[in-house]
Structures are given as structure tokens and as C-alpha cells.
Amino acid sequence: MAERETWATRLGFILAAVGSAVGLGNLWQFPFKTSAEGGAAFVFVYLIAAFLIGLPAILGEFVIGRRANINAVEAFDRLKHPAWTVVGAIGLLTGLWILSYYSVVGGWVIRFIVDSATGAYFTDPGGHFGDVSMGWAAIGLHGLFMATTAVIVAFGVEKGIEKATRLMVPSILVMLVGLAVYAFTLDGSGPAYGYYLSPDFDYLANNFGSIVPFAVSQAFFSLSLGMGAMITYASYLGDDDSLPADGSLIVVLNTAVGLLAGLVVIPLLFVQFGSVPDVAAGGGPDALFVGVSQVFADLGLAGRVFGVAFFGVVLIAALSSAISLLEVATSYVVDNYGYNRPVTAFGFAGAIFALGTLSAWNIAWLGWFDSLAYSVLLPVSVLLVVIFVGWVYGPEAVDEIKKGTDGGGTFATAWLWSIRTYVLAGVFVTLYLGVTDIYAAPPIPFL
Ligand code: PHE
């Protein structure tokens, strides 16, 4: 067998992983969940989860990927634990489930690029979202987003996207900082900062059961965990890379983008809705769109230019994530069954498109798909990976994580200890609370 390719540079890997991690999870989901789930209390749990659970877990996926050197499903087989391939399969299916509505949101982004150019939402940004987010047009744009993703995966032209992600991360940061500063200067944004940055611990204590599953799963989602993506990316890593160093950088960058997006969207929601209860109610899946489009509308002609640029960058971020989701399933089928790559990519894309039409038809379905992913699928998938790395693969995992670091023995031991104990417990509690939450109020639309 030919030697498998590896990333040409350390930066190449980091950029690809960041390209996967930074996406609608940071820009769209994080601000709206924060505004709806109690502001800073949510952010507080999210930050703990990202660094204390997310970082050890992402290192776990890196270990599996680099050691196995193959796609996320067969990886477990390669590591001589064939029964665990089911974990890879669960991750793959979780990713496809999520992609079905991710793509619908991607369709909205395309819509807002066009509508920024024409100024279509300028007279009524809030109402406009309601008009375009559901129905035939939304289905069409969901199809366009999915087709674009499939074309890129089918023809292996990720190279182009990799180049785009090089520019994407800096340009996202610049735009978010610019918008955050602008939002700060607007009348009415003041109360947002307390709500967003100063946690109300009583609120957290009283709503622990609903905040925790959402905040922890938000960290998983945002870091692309539990869906095989990080396993796949790390399979192209060479032994001289330091996993802890790369992992930390990825977590820091990804968290920074999410926090900045919140610093843009939440103040803008306060400007429009005034006070906390209205912000929480108004901060649904439309928050990003309604929040920023009001700004672009107010800026008139310049707003058209900024609007196209802003949603354009959001689209690149969304595509680079969607590609990594579709790639997990495609590379597995191509490697394992020898199917033709374009046929496989389009086959999956067609099925995901069909599933996503529900979410594009009615936003209540989107909420349902999202809840199930957050409350059950993501925690289950991450829990299984953590159990595997900690208790099944343990000592060999320590071996692998030490490679490419100077010494690193103490870190490796502490890492394994964390995976075996509190990380495992934390993910378990998340799953337990998520299942209870969903069981108490099954969010099945129209029932
Ligand atoms: N992390 C991406 C985001 O925040 C979503 C994603 C998950 C992408 C899993 C790939 C794999 O948007």
C-alpha cells in the first residue's frame, strides 16, 4: 500500500482543523443559545466544558486518528478493537444527522448574501427572516448548499477550500471585532455586557439541568467532536507533531471566535429587543441574521457591501465545516467498499438533502433535530470515544500522545487520568441531564 499522505506543514493541519471547528456552531448557534439559555451562566459552563472536557476529548480523537492512520470508522479496527467500529459508525451518523439542518442554515446564509446585495431586508430585517427561512425557497437554497458541499468533496478540491480557510480565520476575526466595537457604540447595547459576561449563579443553579447539556454539547459541536471529523484529520498527522500543543491552539482559536460572535450578536439583540426576557425570546435561530442585518440596513449603501462581505465569510466558514462532515462518511465508504468518490459524495448528499427538507420546510423541525443532536447524539458519541480512549486503549494512548512532545510524560499521565475520571463523569452527567430534559418535554413538532 502506498504511504498515506500527511499534512505538509503543522500549520496546514491546524488550519484544516480550525476550518472544521469554526463554523455555524460558533457564529450562529453559540450566540443564540447563549441569549436563550441565560447569558453568562451558559457561557460560564461552556468555557469550562471547552477547556476541561473538550480539550482532553479532542486529544483523545487525535490519538485515535494518528495512531490508526485511517478513516474514523475503520480506525477502531486498525487499533485492534473491531467491536468499537460501531462507535465510529455512531459518530458518522451523528454527523450526517447534524449536516441535514446545518445545510439549511447554510442556505439561509446564501440567501442573506444575495439579499444584502439587493437590500431586500433593509426595510424589515426581522420580518424578512421569517419570510425566507422556511418553505420552497429555503429548500432550494438548502439544496444549493448541499450540492456545493458535495461537489467539493466529490472532486477532492478541498485544496481550494484550504486556501480559503487561511484567509477565513483572520477575516472572521477582523469583521467580528469591527462589528463588536460598532455594537458597543450603539444606544441600548449597555445591558448586554452584564447579561453576557457576568454569570448569574442563582440562575445557573436553578436551571442546571437544562443549561448543562446545551452548554457542554455546544462545546462538543463547536469543536467538531463526536462526529469522526477530528479522528479523520489527525489520521494525516505525522509523528513529530505535538498533539497537546496543536489541540490547545485549536481550542483557543475556536473559543475566541465563538466569544466574539456573542459580543456582536447579543448587544445587537439588546439594541433591538430592549431587555432580557425579550432578548431571550427573540434570540432564537434567527438571532445572528436579525441582529446583524439590522446593522447593515442602518448603514444603507455601505451596509450592502459589508453585508455581502460578512455573510460571504460566514458562508466559507459553514462550507469548510460541512465539507469535513460529509468527508467522514465519504472517505469511509470509498476506502472500505471501493465505491466511486463522486457517486458516494452525491449519494450521501442526496439523502441528507432529503432529510433536511423537513427543517427547511418548518423551523420547528430544525429545533427538534438540533435538540436531539445536543441532548442525546453528541453526548453519547463523545462518551463512547472517551471510554474507549481512557479505559480500553489507555496505555497505548499515553504512548501516542507523548510523540512529538519533549518528554511530556507528566502531561500524558495527567491527561489519561482526566479522561478516565472527571471527563468521563462530566460527559455522563451531560448525557443524563440531556436525556431527562428531552424526556420531560419531548420536543417532537406537531404532536
Ligand atoms: N464545529 C463545526 C461548527 O462549529 C461543526 C462541525 C461539527 C463540523 C463536526 C465538522 C464536524 O460549525
Residues whose N, C-alpha, C, O or C-beta is under 5 A from the ligand:
A	BS01	LIG	S20 A21 V22 G23 L24 G25 N26 F221 S222 L223 S224 L225 M227 A229 S321 S324 L325
